[in-house]
């Protein structure tokens, strides 16, 4: 299987302060890959190193087989990048910003840009300083996607988007992915990573602590049990066999009649918390 991203023992320090240490990960072509971790874990440092925006001390990064840094100009033509904070030149109209991004690549992206603007309901005649956070994000999406890159690197892309626009955005991502685009998604929203990503890496304190399929990462034999009876409601987490759980429930019912029983997975955030602690 061909790899879109290969990072080997990447190390970046900021003076005495930690950035990332000996990070290694691979992302296969055509994957939708989640990059998870708390604030300050090293997600943005990794991404900026991939894009050539930071010089790192040790390690090697290859994108589509080409070395980052040495072949950066060639690489950037096949990458779309959406930063976590969308900043634009003041005084420019949305249409000018989008065209400026296309001109920087020496490409005519007008048709695709217009299509994305219609899907995301973007007013191209507004000036950038008049835009809300959500609308700035939408313009940033157009700038990242309009040239139909082979690799999309997205840093917290949905913050500021309302639920309908989030859904429209992910529909676009899935469409691009079906057409062959690899997607590297840095996100705090565990629910969207679970819904859309195939594989993921978890980074903490500048190191990768786990890489696996999202299905395996979010799998747990812990169940949240809620029992209602006699006007009382009790919730607890249970880890063990179904037979043992049923035995405990029968013991409870012997003392208090059970009117309702709910057995479910704990919230995804709680399943992942042990990786962050």
Secondary structure as UniProt FT lines:
FT   STRAND          3..14
FT   TURN            15..16
FT   STRAND          17..28
FT   TURN            29..30
FT   STRAND          32..36
FT   TURN            39..40
FT   HELIX           43..50
FT   TURN            51..52
FT   STRAND          58..63
FT   TURN            64..65
FT   STRAND          66..67
FT   TURN            68..71
FT   HELIX           72..76
FT   TURN            77..78
FT   STRAND          79..82
FT   TURN            90..91
FT   HELIX           94..104
FT   TURN            105..106
FT   HELIX           110..120
FT   TURN            124..125
FT   HELIX           128..130
FT   HELIX           133..145
FT   TURN            146..147
FT   STRAND          151..155
FT   TURN            157..160
FT   HELIX           163..178
FT   TURN            179..180
FT   STRAND          182..186
FT   HELIX           190..196
FT   STRAND          199..204
FT   TURN            205..206
FT   STRAND          207..213
FT   HELIX           214..217
FT   STRAND          222..229
FT   TURN            230..231
FT   STRAND          232..239
FT   HELIX           242..255
FT   STRAND          260..264
FT   HELIX           268..276
//
